[in-house]
Amino acid sequence: MRNLKPETWRARARFLRATREFFHERGYIELTTPCLADHANLEPYLDPYEVRTERGRGFLITSPEHALKRALGQGLDRIFEIAHCFRGGERGNWHAREFLMLEWYARGMALEDMMEESESLVRQLLGRPLRVERLAVADFFARELGHDFKRATLEDRLRAEGVAGVRDWSYSDLFFKHFLRIENRLQGRDAILLHHYPAELAAYARTVGDRARRFEIYVSGVELANAYEEETRPELLMARCREMNQERQRSGRPAFEADPEFLNALGGIQDPLSGIALGLERLFALSLGLGGLEGATPFPSGPS
C-alpha cells in the first residue's frame, strides 16, 4: 500500500461518501458483488487475471457488469456498485492493475437520460463548473479528421500513408488506429461526450440502424466513462460474444466461454435499460488536479 497523505485519505473518504449520496438521493440501492467470477469478461482488449484453486479456476473481475445485470434480471431496477476491479496488461499514468470502478444501471432510462445523469455526477464530484460538449462520433471524425468512419474510408486513408495489409485488419483496429490520433487532441479541453458509435463497436449496446446507442465521456483528455443503452436479447448477446472471442483470438488473446446466466439475465426486460461504468479513481485524481493516479490511490500500478 502506498503512503497517501492523511489529507488525501480524508478527501478520498469524502469523495466516496458523496458518490454514494448522489445515488441514494436518486433512489438507487448499492450492491456488493463477488470479485472472483466463474466466467471472464469477453471484451476483446481486456486481460483478466486468472485464479486457480483445487476447486477449479476463476477470474478476478474486470468490472462488476455480469453480476449487476444478473441482479437486474431478478427484479431490481436502479442499482450501483463501487467495485474493486483488476486488469492486466495496461500501462500508463491513468492505469492500475487494481482500481475502483463505479457502475450503475437504471431500468426505464434511455441513453439520453443517462447522459444527463452522468454529467451531473461528474460535475458534482469534480466540485467545479464543467462544460460538456456532446458530439456524435460521426461528427467528431468529420471535424477532427475530415472524413467518415466507414471501413473503406479508413482503409484508404491508411493505404495512402503506406500502411500495408489493412484489408486484413478488424474494423475495431481500423477505427481505433484513427481514433487514437484524435484522442491526443482532447488534452487541455474541458469535457466531451461522444455518442452513437458505429454499430460494429456496439459491444453490449443496442443498435439502431448502423449506430450503437453508447457513449463515452472524456475529461481533460482522460477517458472516464463508457455507457450503453443495453441490448437485452440473449440471441444477439450470444452473437456479440462470438464476435468478441473471434476478435480476442485475432489479437493473440485466449477465447473464453460465455457466461450463460449473464446472457439470459436481461431477456425479460422490455423497457429501456441503460448502464455505465466510470473509473472512479480517475475522477478522484482529476478532482485533485493530478496528472494520473499517482497520489490518488493506494493500489499498486506496477507490472501486470
C-alpha positions, 0 to 999 in steps of 0.5 A: 500500500502506498503512503497517501497523505492523511489529507488525501485519505480524508478527501478520498473518504469524502469523495466516496461518501458523496458518490454514494449520496448522489445515488441514494438521493436518486433512489438507487440501492448499492450492491456488493458483488463477488470479485472472483467470477466463474466466467471472464469478461469477453471484451476483446482488449481486456486481460483478466487475471486468472485464479486457480484453486483445487476447486477449479479456476476463476477470474478476478473481475474486470468490472462488476457488469455480469453480476449487476445485470444478473441482479437486474434480471431478478427484479431490481431496477436502479442499482450501483456498485463501487467495485474493486476491479483488476486488469492486466496488461495496461500501462500508463499514468491513468492505469492500475492493475487494481482500481475502483470502478463505479457502475450503475444501471437504471431500468426505464432510462434511455441513453439520453437520460443517462447522459444527463445523469452522468454529467451531473455526477461528474460535475458534482464530484469534480466540485467545479463548473464543467462544460460538456460538449456532446458530439456524435462520433460521426461528427467528431471524425468529420471535424477532427479528421475530415472524413467518415468512419466507414471501413473503406474510408479508413482503409484508404486513408491508411493505404495512402500513408503506406500502411500495408495489409489493412484489408486484413485488419478488424474494423475495431483496429481500423477505427481505433488506429484513427481514433487514437490520433484524435484522442491526443487532441482532447488534452487541455479541453474541458469535457466531451461526450461522444455518442452513437458509435458505429454499430460494429463497436456496439459491444453490449449496446443496442443498435439502431440502424448502423449506430450503437446507442453508447457513449463515452465521456472524456475529461481533460483528455482522460477517458472516464466513462463508457455507457450503453443503452443495453441490448437485452436479447440473449440471441444477439448477446450470444452473437456479440460474444462470438464476435468478441472471442473471434476478435480476442483470438485475432489479437493473440488473446485466449477465447473464453466461454460465455457466461450463460446466466449473464446472457439470459439475465436481461431477456425479460426486460422490455423497457429501456435499460441503460448502464455505465461504468466510470473509473472512479479513481480517475475522477478522484485524481482529476478532482485533485488536479493530478496528472494520473493516479499517482497520489490518488490511490493506494493500489499498486500500478506496477507490472501486470 
